[in-house]
Amino acid sequence: MRKKIALSIAGSDPSGGAGIQADLKAFTILGVHGITTITCITAQNTQRVKKIHKLPVEVIEDQIDAILEDMRPDAVKTGMLYDEEIINMIAEKIKKYRMKTVVDPVMVATSGDALSKNDFVKALKNKMIPIAYMVTPNIQEANALTGRKIDDINDVKKACKEIQELGPSYVLIKGGHLKGKNAEDVLFDGKDFTVFSLPMIPDRLAHGSGCTLSALITGFLALEEKPAEAVRKSKHMLWNMINEGYKPGKGSDVLNYSPNMIADMPPYFPTDEHFVVWLELKKAVDELLNFLPKEFVPEVGMNIGYALPNAKRFEDVCAVNGRIVKTKDKPVRCDGIEFDVSKHAASIILAAMKFDKKIRCAMNLKYSDENIERCKKAGFKIGTFDRLQEPQDTKSTMEWGTTKAIQKLGFMPDIIYDTGGKGKEPMIRILGKNPKDVVNKARILFKKI
């Protein structure tokens, strides 16, 4: 089978955080074969850009011609093009070979250093943007392209329309520099707007994040994803890379491209809310495994689930695939964190949400009389049900039992337990508004040991 190919035409970053180096990492993560054309060699690090050495335009052209006589990319990304001379030549090659191109109008580095000359914007608007499949400016770049001051999402949409009138099929304005709790990116196809919104990560200045988002989008387009889904998937992956970023030098963070981290993500999130639920649960599970005593893990294993707002189906609940189990040394999770993998956890949560929509998380723990006493000493509200009273035609014990315990109490408890039945292990369940709430309750309980 032929492997998909993506071409990056951009500058080189010796610090490995942005430019050609970042693009190749992004392509590789997606399983796409990355090829490159270098336009400039920069002398930069995570703190600043010290010098830019523009390659002679004939050297850049030789690179492209050598590549394209041998292979044909499925998608192309342009990054640092630097000046009018380079833009004119690259634009001619894109038109000649009819390449699907994502234009990332790189003008300024994360450090604030300029990465383009004064004639750059005019040439970009006249030559590159009209032939682009997608243009991906950030707020400052969109401001330079439109002359419009951009302060809020309405300004972003107006700027999208102005840039789209120049000729590209799609415009994506990256909103990470807007003020607010969420980073909101806006995609415009000439008719409709799609807003992608994820929580802002505080105190993170991620070197190469813009390059990587555009490269991921290019890779997904090479893999024949539709534009909106290419953007959504790329934004979700980038968020995780930024969140898990690290500081190799004295300046900005760089992104974490760890294959293990990426492999831990489900392959597809249909909405931004799915990603937020997955992320909150993953962070809570990682925290839980750092302090969870293995004595609290039931014989059948342990799970924690978290539902989407207004969840109604098993598919709306995220949980640990394969549960958390005991090993000789410590508890571990068997597999990744995914939606629709635990009917047990989902049944408890969905039943609780019928009484209070805010109760969207639940976790099971090993039952013992001592553990119930610890729950009481911790001041938790406690409910219970008796499996022996369960009707024979009950479809879900967990749904029935959770409902029964809440109805009997007349209010929402922190803890619901049962003492088991024939072939059924007794169990304690912690309920809460979100994974952080549930894990905090577990931490309080474990301190009572």
C-alpha positions in Angstrom: 0.0 0.0 0.0 1.3 3.5 -0.9 2.1 5.6 2.1 0.6 9.1 2.1 3.1 11.9 1.5 3.1 15.5 2.9 5.6 18.2 1.9 6.7 21.0 4.2 8.2 24.1 2.6 9.6 26.1 5.5 12.6 27.3 7.5 14.9 25.2 9.7 14.8 25.5 13.5 18.0 24.1 15.0 16.3 24.0 18.5 13.9 21.4 17.1 10.7 23.1 18.3 9.3 24.8 15.1 9.7 24.9 11.4 10.8 21.9 9.3 11.8 19.9 12.4 8.3 20.3 14.0 6.5 19.6 10.7 8.4 16.3 10.2 7.5 15.2 13.8 3.9 16.0 13.2 3.8 14.0 9.9 5.5 11.1 11.5 3.1 11.0 14.4 0.3 10.6 11.8 2.0 7.9 9.9 2.5 10.2 6.9 5.9 10.3 5.0 7.3 13.7 5.4 9.4 15.5 2.7 10.9 18.9 2.9 12.1 22.0 1.1 14.1 24.4 3.3 13.8 28.1 2.6 15.9 29.6 5.3 18.3 28.4 7.9 17.8 30.1 11.2 20.1 30.5 14.1 17.6 30.3 17.0 16.9 28.6 20.3 13.9 28.6 22.7 14.7 32.2 23.7 15.3 34.1 20.5 16.0 34.1 16.8 19.6 35.3 16.4 20.0 35.2 12.7 18.2 34.2 9.5 20.1 33.0 6.5 17.9 33.0 3.4 18.9 30.3 0.9 19.3 31.4 -2.7 16.0 31.0 -4.5 17.6 28.6 -7.1 18.7 26.3 -4.2 15.1 26.3 -2.9 13.8 25.6 -6.5 16.3 22.8 -7.0 15.0 21.1 -3.8 11.4 21.2 -5.0 12.2 20.1 -8.5 14.3 17.1 -7.3 11.4 16.0 -4.9 8.6 16.4 -7.4 10.3 14.6 -10.3 10.4 11.5 -8.0 7.2 11.7 -5.8 3.9 13.5 -5.6 2.8 14.9 -2.2 -0.8 14.4 -1.2 -0.8 17.7 0.7 1.7 20.6 1.1 2.3 23.0 3.9 4.1 26.3 3.6 5.6 27.9 6.6 8.4 30.5 6.7 8.7 31.9 3.1 10.4 35.0 4.3 10.2 37.4 1.2 8.6 38.2 -2.1 11.2 36.3 -4.2 10.6 33.0 -2.5 6.8 33.5 -2.5 6.7 34.1 -6.2 8.7 31.0 -7.0 6.8 28.7 -4.6 3.5 30.0 -5.9 4.5 29.1 -9.5 5.4 25.6 -8.4 2.1 25.1 -6.5 0.1 26.2 -9.6 2.2 24.1 -12.0 1.8 20.9 -10.0 -1.7 21.7 -8.7 -0.9 20.8 -5.1 -3.3 21.0 -2.2 -1.6 23.6 0.0 -2.0 24.8 3.6 -0.5 28.2 3.8 0.7 29.1 7.3 1.6 32.8 7.0 4.6 32.7 9.4 5.6 36.3 10.2 6.8 36.3 13.8 8.4 33.6 16.1 7.1 32.7 19.5 9.9 34.8 20.9 8.6 37.9 19.1 11.4 38.0 16.5 10.4 38.8 12.9 10.6 35.9 10.4 9.7 37.8 7.3 10.6 41.0 5.3 8.5 44.0 4.7 7.4 42.9 1.2 6.1 39.6 2.6 2.5 40.4 3.3 1.7 42.0 -0.1 3.3 39.1 -2.0 1.4 36.6 0.2 -1.9 38.2 -0.4 -1.3 38.5 -4.2 0.4 35.2 -5.0 0.0 32.5 -2.2 -3.3 33.0 -0.5 -5.4 33.0 -3.8 -4.1 29.5 -4.7 -4.3 28.0 -1.2 -6.6 25.3 -0.1 -6.5 26.5 3.5 -4.8 29.5 5.2 -4.0 29.3 8.9 -3.1 32.7 10.4 -3.0 33.4 14.1 -4.5 36.6 15.4 -1.5 38.8 14.7 -1.1 37.4 11.2 -4.8 37.8 10.5 -4.4 41.4 11.7 -1.5 42.0 9.3 -3.4 40.4 6.4 -6.6 42.4 6.9 -5.5 45.6 8.7 -8.3 44.8 11.1 -7.9 45.0 14.9 -9.1 41.7 16.3 -10.3 41.6 19.9 -13.1 39.1 20.0 -14.7 36.2 18.2 -16.9 38.5 16.0 -13.7 40.3 14.8 -12.2 36.9 14.0 -15.2 36.0 11.8 -15.0 39.3 10.0 -11.3 38.7 9.3 -12.1 35.2 8.1 -14.4 36.6 5.5 -11.9 39.2 4.3 -9.1 36.6 3.9 -11.5 34.1 2.2 -12.4 36.8 -0.4 -8.7 36.6 -1.5 -9.4 33.2 -2.9 -8.6 30.2 -0.6 -11.2 27.5 -0.1 -10.9 27.6 3.7 -9.6 30.1 6.3 -8.7 29.0 9.8 -7.8 31.7 12.3 -6.1 30.4 15.3 -7.4 32.2 18.4 -4.9 31.2 21.1 -3.9 34.8 21.6 -7.4 36.1 22.3 -8.3 36.8 25.9 -10.6 34.3 27.5 -10.9 31.0 29.3 -10.9 29.0 26.0 -8.7 28.9 22.9 -11.2 29.3 20.1 -10.1 28.6 16.5 -12.6 29.6 13.7 -12.8 27.8 10.4 -14.7 29.5 7.5 -15.5 27.7 4.2 -17.1 30.7 2.4 -20.5 30.0 3.8 -20.4 28.6 7.3 -18.3 29.1 10.4 -17.1 26.2 12.7 -15.7 27.2 16.1 -13.3 24.8 17.8 -13.0 25.6 21.5 -10.7 24.0 24.2 -9.7 25.3 27.6 -6.7 27.7 27.5 -3.6 26.3 29.1 -2.3 28.9 31.5 1.4 29.9 31.7 2.4 28.0 28.6 4.2 29.7 25.8 4.7 26.8 23.5 7.4 27.2 20.8 6.2 25.8 17.5 2.6 25.3 18.3 1.4 27.2 15.2 3.7 25.3 12.9 2.6 22.0 14.4 -1.2 22.7 14.2 -0.8 23.6 10.5 1.4 20.5 9.9 -1.1 18.2 11.6 -3.9 19.6 9.5 -1.8 19.1 6.4 -1.1 15.5 7.4 -4.7 14.8 8.0 -5.6 16.3 4.7 -3.0 14.0 3.1 -4.9 11.1 4.8 -8.1 12.4 3.1 -9.8 13.7 6.1 -12.4 16.4 5.5 -11.2 19.9 6.4 -13.3 20.4 9.6 -12.4 17.0 10.9 -8.7 17.6 10.1 -8.8 20.8 12.1 -10.7 19.2 15.0 -8.4 16.2 15.3 -5.3 18.4 14.9 -6.4 20.8 17.6 -7.1 18.0 20.1 -3.7 16.5 19.5 -2.0 19.8 19.7 -3.7 20.6 23.0 -2.4 17.4 24.5 1.1 18.1 23.1 1.1 21.6 24.7 -0.3 20.3 28.0 2.4 17.6 28.2 5.1 20.0 26.9 8.5 20.4 28.5 11.4 22.9 28.7 14.6 21.7 27.1 16.2 25.1 27.3 16.0 28.4 29.1 13.1 29.9 27.1 9.7 28.7 25.8 8.3 25.2 26.3 8.4 22.8 23.4 5.6 20.4 22.4 5.7 16.8 23.5 5.5 14.5 20.5 5.9 11.3 22.5 4.4 8.4 20.5 3.2 6.8 23.8 1.2 10.0 24.7 -0.3 10.2 21.2 -1.1 6.5 21.1 -3.0 6.9 24.4 -5.5 9.2 22.7 -8.6 7.6 21.1 -8.4 8.0 17.3 -11.4 10.3 17.1 -13.3 12.8 19.1 -16.6 13.9 17.5 -16.8 17.1 19.5 -14.6 19.4 21.6 -16.7 18.3 24.6 -15.7 14.7 24.1 -12.0 15.8 24.2 -12.5 17.9 27.4 -14.3 14.9 29.2 -11.5 12.5 28.0 -8.8 14.9 29.2 -10.3 15.6 32.6 -10.7 11.9 33.2 -7.2 11.0 32.0 -5.6 13.6 34.3 -7.7 12.3 37.3 -6.8 8.7 36.6 -3.1 9.6 36.4 -3.4 11.4 39.7 -5.3 8.5 41.2 -2.7 5.9 40.3 -0.1 8.0 42.0 -1.6 7.5 45.5 -4.2 4.6 45.2 -3.4 1.8 47.7 -3.8 -1.5 45.9 -5.8 -2.8 48.8 -8.7 -0.6 47.7 -8.9 -2.3 44.2 -11.7 -4.9 44.1 -11.0 -8.4 42.9 -13.0 -7.7 39.7 -11.1 -4.5 39.1 -11.8 -0.9 39.5 -13.1 1.8 37.1 -13.9 5.5 37.0 -16.3 7.0 34.4 -17.2 10.5 33.4 -20.1 11.5 31.3 -20.8 14.3 28.8 -23.2 17.0 29.9 -26.7 15.8 29.3 -25.5 12.2 28.7 -28.2 9.7 27.9 -26.4 6.7 26.4 -23.6 4.4 27.3 -21.6 5.9 24.4 -21.8 9.3 26.2 -19.7 8.0 29.1 -15.9 7.8 29.1 -14.0 5.3 31.3 -10.9 3.1 31.5 -10.9 0.4 28.9 -10.3 -2.9 30.7 -10.4 -1.3 34.2 -7.7 -0.6 36.8 -6.3 -3.8 38.3 -3.8 -4.9 41.0 -0.3 -6.0 40.2 2.3 -7.2 42.6 3.6 -3.6 43.1 0.8 -1.2 42.4 -2.5 -0.7 40.6 -2.3 -0.1 36.9 -4.8 0.6 34.1 -5.2 -2.2 31.6 -5.7 0.0 28.5 -6.6 3.5 27.4 -9.3 5.9 28.4 -12.2 5.8 25.9 -15.9 6.3 25.4 -18.4 3.4 25.5 -16.1 0.9 27.2 -17.8 0.4 30.6 -21.5 -0.3 30.8 -21.0 -0.8 34.6 -19.7 2.7 35.2 -22.1 4.2 32.7 -25.2 2.6 34.3 -24.3 4.1 37.7 -23.7 7.6 36.2 -26.7 7.7 33.9 -29.0 6.6 36.8 -27.5 9.3 39.1 -27.9 12.0 36.4 -31.6 11.4 36.2 -31.8 12.8 39.7 -29.1 15.4 39.4 -27.5 16.3 36.0 -24.4 17.7 37.8 -23.4 14.2 39.1 -21.5 13.0 36.0 -18.7 10.8 37.6 -18.5 7.6 39.5 -15.8 5.2 40.7 -15.9 1.8 42.4 -13.8 0.7 45.3 -13.3 -2.5 47.3 -15.9 -3.1 50.0 -15.2 -3.9 53.6 -16.8 -2.9 56.9 -13.7 -0.9 57.7 -14.0 1.0 54.5 -17.6 1.9 55.2 -16.6 3.1 58.7 -13.9 5.3 57.0 -16.6 6.7 54.8 -18.7 7.6 57.8 -15.7 9.2 59.6 -14.9 11.2 56.5 -18.5 12.7 56.8 -19.7 11.3 53.5 -23.4 11.0 52.8 -24.0 7.2 52.3 -26.7 5.2 50.5 -27.1 1.5 50.0 -29.1 -1.2 48.2 -29.7 -4.9 48.7 -29.1 -7.1 45.6 -31.5 -9.7 47.1 -34.4 -7.3 46.5 -33.5 -6.8 42.8 -36.5 -7.8 40.5 -35.8 -10.7 38.2 -36.6 -8.7 35.1 -34.0 -5.9 35.9 -31.9 -5.1 32.8 -29.1 -3.4 34.8 -28.3 -4.1 38.4 -26.2 -0.9 38.6 -29.0 1.3 37.3 -31.6 -0.3 39.6 -29.3 -0.3 42.6 -28.2 3.3 42.2 -31.8 4.5 41.6 -33.0 2.5 44.7 -30.3 3.9 47.0 -31.0 7.5 45.9 -34.8 7.1 46.2 -34.5 5.6 49.7 -32.3 8.5 50.9 -34.2 11.2 49.2 -31.0 13.0 48.2 -27.8 12.4 46.3 -25.2 10.6 48.4 -21.4 10.7 48.0 -21.2 6.9 48.5 -23.4 4.0 47.4 -22.6 0.5 48.5 -24.0 -3.0 48.5 -22.9 -6.1 50.4 -22.9 -8.4 47.3 -25.0 -11.4 46.4 -24.6 -14.9 44.9 -21.5 -14.7 42.7 -21.4 -10.9 43.1 -18.6 -9.1 44.9 -19.7 -6.4 47.4 -18.8 -2.9 46.3 -18.4 0.7 47.2 -19.0 3.5 44.7 -18.0 7.1 45.0 -20.2 9.7 43.1 -19.3 13.2 42.2 -19.6 16.1 39.8 -16.4 15.4 37.9 -13.3 13.2 38.1 -11.4 15.8 40.3 -14.3 15.8 42.8 -14.4 11.9 42.9 -10.6 11.6 43.2 -10.5 14.2 46.0 -13.2 12.2 47.9 -11.0 9.1 47.4 -8.0 10.9 48.7 -9.9 11.9 51.8 -11.0 8.3 52.3 -7.5 6.9 51.8 -6.1 9.3 54.4 -8.4 7.6 57.0 -6.3 4.4 56.7 
